[in-house]
Amino acid sequence: MKASKVVFLVFLITSLCAVNGQLVRANPKTIVVPDDYPTIATAIENASDGDTILVRSGTYNETLIINKSISLMGENAGNTVLNGPSVYNSTFLSSVAIQVAANNVKISGLTIDNGVGLGVYVEISTEETQIVGNILNCGTAVSIFGSNAVVKENIISGYSTAILCVGAYCNITNNNILFSPGYGVDLEGFHNLVSGNNVTDPNGEGIGIFINGNSNSIADNTITEKSDGISVFSGSYNTVSANTVTNCSNGIVLEAGFNNTFTGNTIAYCRGAVTIGGVYSEAANNTLYRNNFLNNTNQVTVYSPNYWDNGKEGNYWSDYLIKHPNASEIDNSGIGNTPYVIDANNTDHYPLMAPFGSTNPPLPSSAHSEPFPITWVVAAAAIIAISGIAIILGVAVYRRRFKEKSSKANRKFTTALLPH
């Protein structure tokens, strides 16, 4: 009996200490740089989980490692400048301006200027990173290896790649990517959302959105003046919808992959609208419908059988009536009575008589006195903190997969980030 009482008392005291530890824990505080600490790095060292570090306007020549769950906020994105190493080293982490090594980190309101170095690098084991409302001028601006990250409303110039995502369940939304001769978005992970971004390049170089993963959603992006607009190097079950690609060498390139869906996209004034497969690669059983192919030099190049309608509706082809001058609409259905034949294995059986979703196709670049304008899309969004066994197990599964591939991913990352 006495032994039982002792065990119970030990348990009770331990529990009370734990509870008391929670009760007496200091409330999250705001640390101001340089008021409280002269450097951002020193402020991070003295911060605790949940704290906010507010950085006043000014220029800070620092390299940061964020290993606590904190918010790092600049007073004004245009005037709060973090200068990173500005060089690319063979050990790429020494070239990073901000390395995120903790969960639930938010970075906002900063200009991150890092030359050909790396801007923000999010480690593979991290979750719930937010990179919001920054200006980034770096070799590769944002590199995400973690999961459930949010990258939104940033203005980015990447001298190699703007955003690299090897993680899962990340949202890359409403960013203005002004320069990226490598990739605007390089998507190597799965179950990610890339939406509402504007991607352009004054030199017409690089790929707007590059996909090398499965089950991603690419929606409502505007891409102009790139070598390739949207390129699926390899991947299956990706959905590419409601994007506008204009004035690119190639609109959509699907090099290898199966069961991808392309719907509601407008591809206009490109040399080639769609290229699927290749002599040494195969892309089959992909579905394209309700897309607008407007005034492209070459509408389709295809090497394998794919689906060009959903059994009810196909695509709008600006050269449809040129190829089939006697075609007419079927009973006010909006569908032409003559299939649009691409080759023996590819036919749009239900071609649209008018553009899907719009009767005002975009103008070619020659009609503009200035480069194609970039529309800043501001969307209200909330980050919902989710707890529970299901999400823990789900993240654990994907984390295990990431760790199994981390060596390969890091080698690919290091190679991809070499300056062009």
MARSE-492254 format. One line per field, with one value per residue (C-alpha): residue number from 1; residue in one letter; chain; y negated, x negated, z negated. Coordinates in steps of 0.001 Angstrom, whole numbers, plus 500000, padded with zeros to 6 digits. Layout:
resi: (NUM / ...)
resn: (a / ...)
chain: (A / ...)
Y: (Y / ...)
X: (X / ...)
Z: (Z / ...)
This chain:
resi: (1 / 2 / 3 / 4 / 5 / 6 / 7 / 8 / 9 / 10 / 11 / 12 / 13 / 14 / 15 / 16 / 17 / 18 / 19 / 20 / 21 / 22 / 23 / 24 / 25 / 26 / 27 / 28 / 29 / 30 / 31 / 32 / 33 / 34 / 35 / 36 / 37 / 38 / 39 / 40 / 41 / 42 / 43 / 44 / 45 / 46 / 47 / 48 / 49 / 50 / 51 / 52 / 53 / 54 / 55 / 56 / 57 / 58 / 59 / 60 / 61 / 62 / 63 / 64 / 65 / 66 / 67 / 68 / 69 / 70 / 71 / 72 / 73 / 74 / 75 / 76 / 77 / 78 / 79 / 80 / 81 / 82 / 83 / 84 / 85 / 86 / 87 / 88 / 89 / 90 / 91 / 92 / 93 / 94 / 95 / 96 / 97 / 98 / 99 / 100 / 101 / 102 / 103 / 104 / 105 / 106 / 107 / 108 / 109 / 110 / 111 / 112 / 113 / 114 / 115 / 116 / 117 / 118 / 119 / 120 / 121 / 122 / 123 / 124 / 125 / 126 / 127 / 128 / 129 / 130 / 131 / 132 / 133 / 134 / 135 / 136 / 137 / 138 / 139 / 140 / 141 / 142 / 143 / 144 / 145 / 146 / 147 / 148 / 149 / 150 / 151 / 152 / 153 / 154 / 155 / 156 / 157 / 158 / 159 / 160 / 161 / 162 / 163 / 164 / 165 / 166 / 167 / 168 / 169 / 170 / 171 / 172 / 173 / 174 / 175 / 176 / 177 / 178 / 179 / 180 / 181 / 182 / 183 / 184 / 185 / 186 / 187 / 188 / 189 / 190 / 191 / 192 / 193 / 194 / 195 / 196 / 197 / 198 / 199 / 200 / 201 / 202 / 203 / 204 / 205 / 206 / 207 / 208 / 209 / 210 / 211 / 212 / 213 / 214 / 215 / 216 / 217 / 218 / 219 / 220 / 221 / 222 / 223 / 224 / 225 / 226 / 227 / 228 / 229 / 230 / 231 / 232 / 233 / 234 / 235 / 236 / 237 / 238 / 239 / 240 / 241 / 242 / 243 / 244 / 245 / 246 / 247 / 248 / 249 / 250 / 251 / 252 / 253 / 254 / 255 / 256 / 257 / 258 / 259 / 260 / 261 / 262 / 263 / 264 / 265 / 266 / 267 / 268 / 269 / 270 / 271 / 272 / 273 / 274 / 275 / 276 / 277 / 278 / 279 / 280 / 281 / 282 / 283 / 284 / 285 / 286 / 287 / 288 / 289 / 290 / 291 / 292 / 293 / 294 / 295 / 296 / 297 / 298 / 299 / 300 / 301 / 302 / 303 / 304 / 305 / 306 / 307 / 308 / 309 / 310 / 311 / 312 / 313 / 314 / 315 / 316 / 317 / 318 / 319 / 320 / 321 / 322 / 323 / 324 / 325 / 326 / 327 / 328 / 329 / 330 / 331 / 332 / 333 / 334 / 335 / 336 / 337 / 338 / 339 / 340 / 341 / 342 / 343 / 344 / 345 / 346 / 347 / 348 / 349 / 350 / 351 / 352 / 353 / 354 / 355 / 356 / 357 / 358 / 359 / 360 / 361 / 362 / 363 / 364 / 365 / 366 / 367 / 368 / 369 / 370 / 371 / 372 / 373 / 374 / 375 / 376 / 377 / 378 / 379 / 380 / 381 / 382 / 383 / 384 / 385 / 386 / 387 / 388 / 389 / 390 / 391 / 392 / 393 / 394 / 395 / 396 / 397 / 398 / 399 / 400 / 401 / 402 / 403 / 404 / 405 / 406 / 407 / 408 / 409 / 410 / 411 / 412 / 413 / 414 / 415 / 416 / 417 / 418 / 419 / 420)
resn: (m / k / a / s / k / v / v / f / l / v / f / l / i / t / s / l / c / a / v / n / g / q / l / v / r / a / n / p / k / t / i / v / v / p / d / d / y / p / t / i / a / t / a / i / e / n / a / s / d / g / d / t / i / l / v / r / s / g / t / y / n / e / t / l / i / i / n / k / s / i / s / l / m / g / e / n / a / g / n / t / v / l / n / g / p / s / v / y / n / s / t / f / l / s / s / v / a / i / q / v / a / a / n / n / v / k / i / s / g / l / t / i / d / n / g / v / g / l / g / v / y / v / e / i / s / t / e / e / t / q / i / v / g / n / i / l / n / c / g / t / a / v / s / i / f / g / s / n / a / v / v / k / e / n / i / i / s / g / y / s / t / a / i / l / c / v / g / a / y / c / n / i / t / n / n / n / i / l / f / s / p / g / y / g / v / d / l / e / g / f / h / n / l / v / s / g / n / n / v / t / d / p / n / g / e / g / i / g / i / f / i / n / g / n / s / n / s / i / a / d / n / t / i / t / e / k / s / d / g / i / s / v / f / s / g / s / y / n / t / v / s / a / n / t / v / t / n / c / s / n / g / i / v / l / e / a / g / f / n / n / t / f / t / g / n / t / i / a / y / c / r / g / a / v / t / i / g / g / v / y / s / e / a / a / n / n / t / l / y / r / n / n / f / l / n / n / t / n / q / v / t / v / y / s / p / n / y / w / d / n / g / k / e / g / n / y / w / s / d / y / l / i / k / h / p / n / a / s / e / i / d / n / s / g / i / g / n / t / p / y / v / i / d / a / n / n / t / d / h / y / p / l / m / a / p / f / g / s / t / n / p / p / l / p / s / s / a / h / s / e / p / f / p / i / t / w / v / v / a / a / a / a / i / i / a / i / s / g / i / a / i / i / l / g / v / a / v / y / r / r / r / f / k / e / k / s / s / k / a / n / r / k / f / t / t / a / l / l / p / h)
chain: (A / A / A / A / A / A / A / A / A / A / A / A / A / A / A / A / A / A / A / A / A / A / A / A / A / A / A / A / A / A / A / A / A / A / A / A / A / A / A / A / A / A / A / A / A / A / A / A / A / A / A / A / A / A / A / A / A / A / A / A / A / A / A / A / A / A / A / A / A / A / A / A / A / A / A / A / A / A / A / A / A / A / A / A / A / A / A / A / A / A / A / A / A / A / A / A / A / A / A / A / A / A / A / A / A / A / A / A / A / A / A / A / A / A / A / A / A / A / A / A / A / A / A / A / A / A / A / A / A / A / A / A / A / A / A / A / A / A / A / A / A / A / A / A / A / A / A / A / A / A / A / A / A / A / A / A / A / A / A / A / A / A / A / A / A / A / A / A / A / A / A / A / A / A / A / A / A / A / A / A / A / A / A / A / A / A / A / A / A / A / A / A / A / A / A / A / A / A / A / A / A / A / A / A / A / A / A / A / A / A / A / A / A / A / A / A / A / A / A / A / A / A / A / A / A / A / A / A / A / A / A / A / A / A / A / A / A / A / A / A / A / A / A / A / A / A / A / A / A / A / A / A / A / A / A / A / A / A / A / A / A / A / A / A / A / A / A / A / A / A / A / A / A / A / A / A / A / A / A / A / A / A / A / A / A / A / A / A / A / A / A / A / A / A / A / A / A / A / A / A / A / A / A / A / A / A / A / A / A / A / A / A / A / A / A / A / A / A / A / A / A / A / A / A / A / A / A / A / A / A / A / A / A / A / A / A / A / A / A / A / A / A / A / A / A / A / A / A / A / A / A / A / A / A / A / A / A / A / A / A / A / A / A / A / A / A / A / A / A / A / A / A / A / A / A / A / A / A / A / A / A / A / A / A / A / A / A / A / A / A / A / A / A / A / A / A / A / A / A / A / A / A / A / A / A / A / A / A / A / A / A / A / A / A / A / A / A / A / A / A)
Y: (500000 / 497579 / 498342 / 497660 / 494317 / 493349 / 494205 / 492231 / 489214 / 489279 / 489443 / 486627 / 484353 / 485026 / 484218 / 481038 / 479920 / 480502 / 478588 / 475872 / 475638 / 474868 / 472359 / 470385 / 470405 / 466860 / 465505 / 465083 / 461813 / 459456 / 458815 / 455707 / 455470 / 453401 / 451986 / 455119 / 456879 / 455417 / 458308 / 460656 / 463701 / 462595 / 462008 / 465564 / 466941 / 465218 / 465993 / 468785 / 470774 / 468593 / 465295 / 462677 / 460891 / 457502 / 456122 / 452392 / 450897 / 451008 / 453249 / 456326 / 458315 / 461659 / 465378 / 466831 / 470258 / 470345 / 473337 / 472207 / 471834 / 468066 / 465318 / 463155 / 459956 / 457010 / 453568 / 452882 / 455293 / 452525 / 451073 / 454023 / 455726 / 458925 / 459384 / 463004 / 464515 / 463389 / 466297 / 469898 / 472392 / 476105 / 476725 / 475091 / 474470 / 471958 / 470010 / 469710 / 466402 / 468024 / 471702 / 472933 / 475829 / 475780 / 476225 / 473349 / 470619 / 467523 / 465141 / 461967 / 458348 / 458686 / 458036 / 460971 / 460090 / 462898 / 462493 / 465928 / 467571 / 469146 / 467209 / 469302 / 472999 / 475095 / 478357 / 481745 / 482514 / 479232 / 478519 / 475483 / 472910 / 469664 / 467373 / 464473 / 460975 / 460809 / 459501 / 462044 / 461482 / 464634 / 467447 / 469749 / 467722 / 470368 / 474057 / 476231 / 479736 / 479820 / 480363 / 478186 / 474999 / 471816 / 469523 / 466658 / 463033 / 462712 / 460786 / 462974 / 462672 / 465919 / 465915 / 469673 / 470864 / 468850 / 471609 / 475209 / 477529 / 481077 / 481261 / 482349 / 480614 / 477171 / 474141 / 471850 / 469074 / 465516 / 464870 / 462518 / 464218 / 461588 / 463301 / 466973 / 468247 / 471729 / 472422 / 470216 / 473077 / 476402 / 478904 / 482169 / 483281 / 484477 / 483257 / 479610 / 476647 / 474004 / 471365 / 467720 / 467051 / 464706 / 465928 / 463988 / 463340 / 460334 / 462573 / 465310 / 467932 / 470922 / 472883 / 471253 / 474237 / 477520 / 480676 / 483838 / 485397 / 486868 / 485650 / 481922 / 479196 / 476340 / 473789 / 470178 / 469204 / 466651 / 467431 / 465352 / 464904 / 468217 / 470958 / 473489 / 472391 / 475544 / 478615 / 482055 / 483803 / 486908 / 487398 / 488848 / 487783 / 484096 / 481599 / 478530 / 476203 / 472624 / 471410 / 468786 / 469263 / 466686 / 465704 / 468704 / 470930 / 473889 / 473662 / 477106 / 479799 / 483272 / 485271 / 488399 / 489283 / 490881 / 489948 / 486224 / 483882 / 480522 / 478517 / 474901 / 473617 / 470934 / 471344 / 468425 / 466982 / 469658 / 471383 / 474738 / 475036 / 478647 / 481211 / 484663 / 487439 / 487752 / 490137 / 491581 / 490905 / 491873 / 489927 / 491652 / 491762 / 488083 / 486101 / 482586 / 480868 / 477384 / 475822 / 472870 / 473149 / 469707 / 468548 / 470738 / 471428 / 475185 / 476451 / 480025 / 482320 / 485728 / 489089 / 491360 / 491812 / 489410 / 488208 / 484838 / 484687 / 486005 / 487778 / 484659 / 481645 / 481164 / 478092 / 474854 / 474730 / 471364 / 473163 / 475516 / 473823 / 473393 / 477139 / 477941 / 475019 / 476940 / 477763 / 476411 / 476420 / 479336 / 478129 / 475067 / 477343 / 475384 / 478551 / 478863 / 481655 / 482567 / 484053 / 482250 / 484910 / 484601 / 487946 / 491564 / 492037 / 488616 / 486963 / 484327 / 485796 / 482838 / 479636 / 476404 / 473772 / 470861 / 470391 / 471967 / 469465 / 466340 / 464629 / 462202 / 463995 / 462274 / 460103 / 461098 / 459362 / 457193 / 455478 / 454174 / 451113 / 452530 / 456072 / 458179 / 456642 / 458575 / 458625 / 458734 / 461060 / 460634 / 463443 / 463702 / 466957 / 468502 / 471017 / 473538 / 475348 / 479005 / 481430 / 485047 / 488568 / 488671 / 485750 / 486948 / 490352 / 488838 / 486534 / 489347 / 491488 / 488769 / 487761 / 491348 / 491248 / 487978 / 489353 / 492376 / 490035 / 487227 / 488169 / 488236 / 485037 / 483151 / 484212 / 483038 / 479829 / 479002 / 479610 / 477643 / 474632 / 474142 / 470658 / 470470)
X: (500000 / 497223 / 495360 / 498528 / 498976 / 495398 / 495840 / 499082 / 497494 / 494554 / 496959 / 499068 / 496086 / 494689 / 498032 / 498430 / 494936 / 495725 / 498974 / 497309 / 494610 / 497291 / 498978 / 495874 / 494525 / 493981 / 496463 / 495188 / 493313 / 492215 / 488478 / 487489 / 484265 / 482145 / 483931 / 483657 / 480795 / 478411 / 478684 / 481404 / 479264 / 478871 / 482616 / 483246 / 480818 / 482736 / 486227 / 488541 / 491131 / 494109 / 492205 / 492224 / 489066 / 489860 / 487023 / 487028 / 486282 / 482625 / 479992 / 478745 / 475747 / 476443 / 476912 / 479721 / 480675 / 484182 / 484366 / 487377 / 491081 / 491081 / 492293 / 489670 / 491311 / 489785 / 491181 / 491526 / 490663 / 489272 / 486971 / 486041 / 483193 / 481379 / 478167 / 477078 / 473702 / 474147 / 472031 / 472638 / 470467 / 470060 / 471601 / 474877 / 476068 / 473260 / 474849 / 478283 / 479594 / 482250 / 482241 / 485480 / 484863 / 488034 / 491776 / 494263 / 491915 / 493239 / 491072 / 492692 / 492067 / 488404 / 486284 / 483887 / 481035 / 478561 / 476947 / 476454 / 476791 / 479906 / 482726 / 484878 / 484100 / 486710 / 485315 / 486814 / 488118 / 489992 / 493711 / 495980 / 493447 / 494962 / 493075 / 495423 / 495144 / 491408 / 489202 / 486550 / 483606 / 481509 / 479978 / 482772 / 485201 / 487192 / 486317 / 488867 / 488004 / 490536 / 494288 / 497388 / 495478 / 497129 / 495348 / 497597 / 497717 / 493973 / 492190 / 489379 / 486418 / 484481 / 481282 / 481584 / 484941 / 487570 / 489238 / 488089 / 490540 / 489506 / 492014 / 495646 / 498949 / 497449 / 499372 / 497525 / 499991 / 500269 / 496567 / 495157 / 492150 / 490442 / 487227 / 486176 / 484044 / 484139 / 487632 / 490384 / 491676 / 489805 / 492252 / 490568 / 492954 / 496550 / 499987 / 498916 / 501003 / 499531 / 502190 / 502645 / 498999 / 497739 / 494587 / 492738 / 489217 / 487935 / 485577 / 488081 / 485967 / 486643 / 489759 / 492720 / 493902 / 491965 / 493590 / 491712 / 494083 / 497544 / 500984 / 500222 / 502714 / 501622 / 504416 / 505148 / 501556 / 500544 / 497349 / 495860 / 492570 / 491007 / 489355 / 491928 / 495058 / 496005 / 493807 / 494531 / 491186 / 492564 / 495599 / 499076 / 502452 / 501568 / 504347 / 503493 / 506507 / 507542 / 504019 / 503206 / 500006 / 499113 / 496163 / 494036 / 492013 / 494066 / 497312 / 497710 / 495038 / 495828 / 492655 / 493591 / 496516 / 499929 / 503433 / 502772 / 505704 / 505512 / 508731 / 509841 / 506420 / 505814 / 502702 / 502262 / 499673 / 497078 / 494933 / 496205 / 499381 / 499064 / 496285 / 496940 / 494354 / 491236 / 489163 / 487555 / 490296 / 493922 / 496909 / 500247 / 503805 / 503751 / 506942 / 507298 / 510686 / 512238 / 508895 / 508538 / 505775 / 505630 / 503456 / 500484 / 498031 / 498345 / 501277 / 500245 / 497231 / 498028 / 496235 / 498687 / 502459 / 504215 / 507770 / 508798 / 512325 / 514204 / 516858 / 519038 / 516824 / 513489 / 511321 / 511538 / 509122 / 508741 / 507934 / 510925 / 512980 / 509850 / 509246 / 512960 / 514681 / 517953 / 518275 / 521281 / 522704 / 524829 / 528240 / 526978 / 524770 / 521576 / 520045 / 518867 / 520271 / 516862 / 514135 / 510814 / 508384 / 504806 / 503496 / 504626 / 504451 / 505544 / 508890 / 511002 / 514463 / 516358 / 514518 / 515916 / 517228 / 516258 / 513551 / 514385 / 515091 / 514128 / 514781 / 511863 / 508579 / 505377 / 503444 / 500030 / 496966 / 496628 / 499885 / 498439 / 496251 / 494882 / 494106 / 497119 / 498604 / 498491 / 501721 / 501185 / 503772 / 504411 / 506387 / 507541 / 506323 / 506109 / 503649 / 505601 / 503597 / 504634 / 503859 / 504802 / 503695 / 504663 / 502503 / 499595 / 499680 / 500051 / 497093 / 495029 / 495608 / 494508 / 491604 / 490364 / 490598 / 488693 / 485930 / 485565 / 485076 / 483237 / 479805 / 481045 / 483055 / 480127 / 477862 / 480464 / 480950 / 477245 / 476927 / 480086 / 478931 / 475618 / 475693 / 476357)
Z: (500000 / 499045 / 502252 / 504236 / 502471 / 503253 / 506936 / 507025 / 505350 / 507764 / 510693 / 509253 / 508611 / 512072 / 513678 / 511684 / 512622 / 516269 / 515991 / 513953 / 516592 / 519119 / 516816 / 515964 / 519519 / 520724 / 523259 / 526831 / 527112 / 529848 / 530193 / 532138 / 534161 / 533636 / 530572 / 528439 / 530221 / 532821 / 535283 / 536482 / 535689 / 532060 / 531807 / 533036 / 530458 / 527679 / 528994 / 527874 / 529783 / 530638 / 530525 / 533272 / 534408 / 535938 / 538043 / 538573 / 541976 / 542853 / 544430 / 542596 / 543828 / 542209 / 542783 / 540679 / 539370 / 537925 / 535604 / 533568 / 534345 / 534745 / 537074 / 538753 / 539993 / 541797 / 541093 / 544806 / 547620 / 549788 / 547117 / 544904 / 546736 / 545795 / 547779 / 547795 / 548788 / 552453 / 553708 / 554602 / 552752 / 553384 / 549970 / 550828 / 547253 / 546834 / 549694 / 548047 / 546745 / 544499 / 543579 / 541990 / 539607 / 537472 / 537880 / 537987 / 539190 / 540947 / 542985 / 544284 / 545212 / 546218 / 549263 / 549495 / 551811 / 552217 / 555643 / 557190 / 553774 / 552289 / 550678 / 548333 / 547908 / 546060 / 544695 / 545514 / 542021 / 541529 / 541760 / 541986 / 543225 / 544511 / 546899 / 547520 / 548991 / 549551 / 552375 / 553340 / 555685 / 555539 / 557565 / 556444 / 554368 / 552482 / 552007 / 550225 / 549098 / 546252 / 546345 / 545987 / 546805 / 548080 / 550548 / 551543 / 552634 / 553115 / 555882 / 557161 / 559498 / 559559 / 561550 / 561912 / 560515 / 558684 / 556622 / 556197 / 554420 / 553573 / 550720 / 550516 / 549783 / 550390 / 551677 / 554102 / 554845 / 556130 / 556628 / 559279 / 560856 / 562973 / 564013 / 563955 / 566848 / 565296 / 563951 / 562620 / 560485 / 560428 / 558950 / 557957 / 555192 / 555083 / 553970 / 554314 / 555491 / 557828 / 558413 / 559335 / 560123 / 562837 / 564549 / 567226 / 568450 / 570405 / 572379 / 573172 / 571423 / 569200 / 568303 / 566606 / 564553 / 564633 / 563266 / 562351 / 559833 / 559380 / 558307 / 558408 / 559291 / 561591 / 561902 / 562853 / 563596 / 566240 / 568139 / 570908 / 572763 / 571732 / 573737 / 572457 / 570647 / 568733 / 569027 / 567585 / 567743 / 566045 / 563879 / 563680 / 562330 / 562465 / 563216 / 565314 / 565497 / 566298 / 567066 / 569701 / 571688 / 574337 / 576502 / 575555 / 577842 / 576599 / 574675 / 573095 / 573279 / 571937 / 572329 / 570375 / 568152 / 568011 / 566912 / 566682 / 567334 / 569143 / 569112 / 569402 / 570485 / 573096 / 575234 / 577613 / 579987 / 579301 / 581907 / 580717 / 578661 / 577449 / 577733 / 576273 / 576088 / 578152 / 580200 / 577059 / 574492 / 574117 / 572854 / 573336 / 571957 / 571075 / 571508 / 572983 / 573250 / 573031 / 573898 / 576272 / 578883 / 580445 / 583341 / 582626 / 585432 / 584870 / 582855 / 582025 / 582174 / 580720 / 580723 / 578885 / 578465 / 576091 / 575481 / 576923 / 575499 / 572474 / 574492 / 574662 / 575270 / 576925 / 577476 / 579418 / 582343 / 584055 / 587340 / 587159 / 589869 / 591974 / 591904 / 592148 / 593939 / 594304 / 590614 / 588735 / 585225 / 584040 / 582818 / 580908 / 578830 / 579434 / 580911 / 584498 / 586638 / 588055 / 585832 / 585618 / 586797 / 585554 / 586781 / 587042 / 583252 / 582035 / 582777 / 581101 / 581690 / 580213 / 581256 / 579838 / 582233 / 579920 / 577273 / 573951 / 571184 / 573132 / 576423 / 576058 / 576788 / 575573 / 577996 / 579322 / 577899 / 581013 / 580099 / 576837 / 576553 / 573287 / 572134 / 571300 / 568118 / 564877 / 562901 / 559143 / 557697 / 553998 / 552425 / 548837 / 547380 / 543939 / 542656 / 540555 / 537903 / 537980 / 535202 / 534665 / 535266 / 538950 / 540003 / 537858 / 539485 / 542954 / 542514 / 541025 / 544115 / 546473 / 544258 / 544427 / 548196 / 548281 / 546079 / 548337 / 551257 / 549475 / 550786 / 554347 / 553882 / 552401 / 555239 / 557748 / 555778 / 555712 / 559457 / 560318 / 558336 / 560094 / 561622 / 565331)
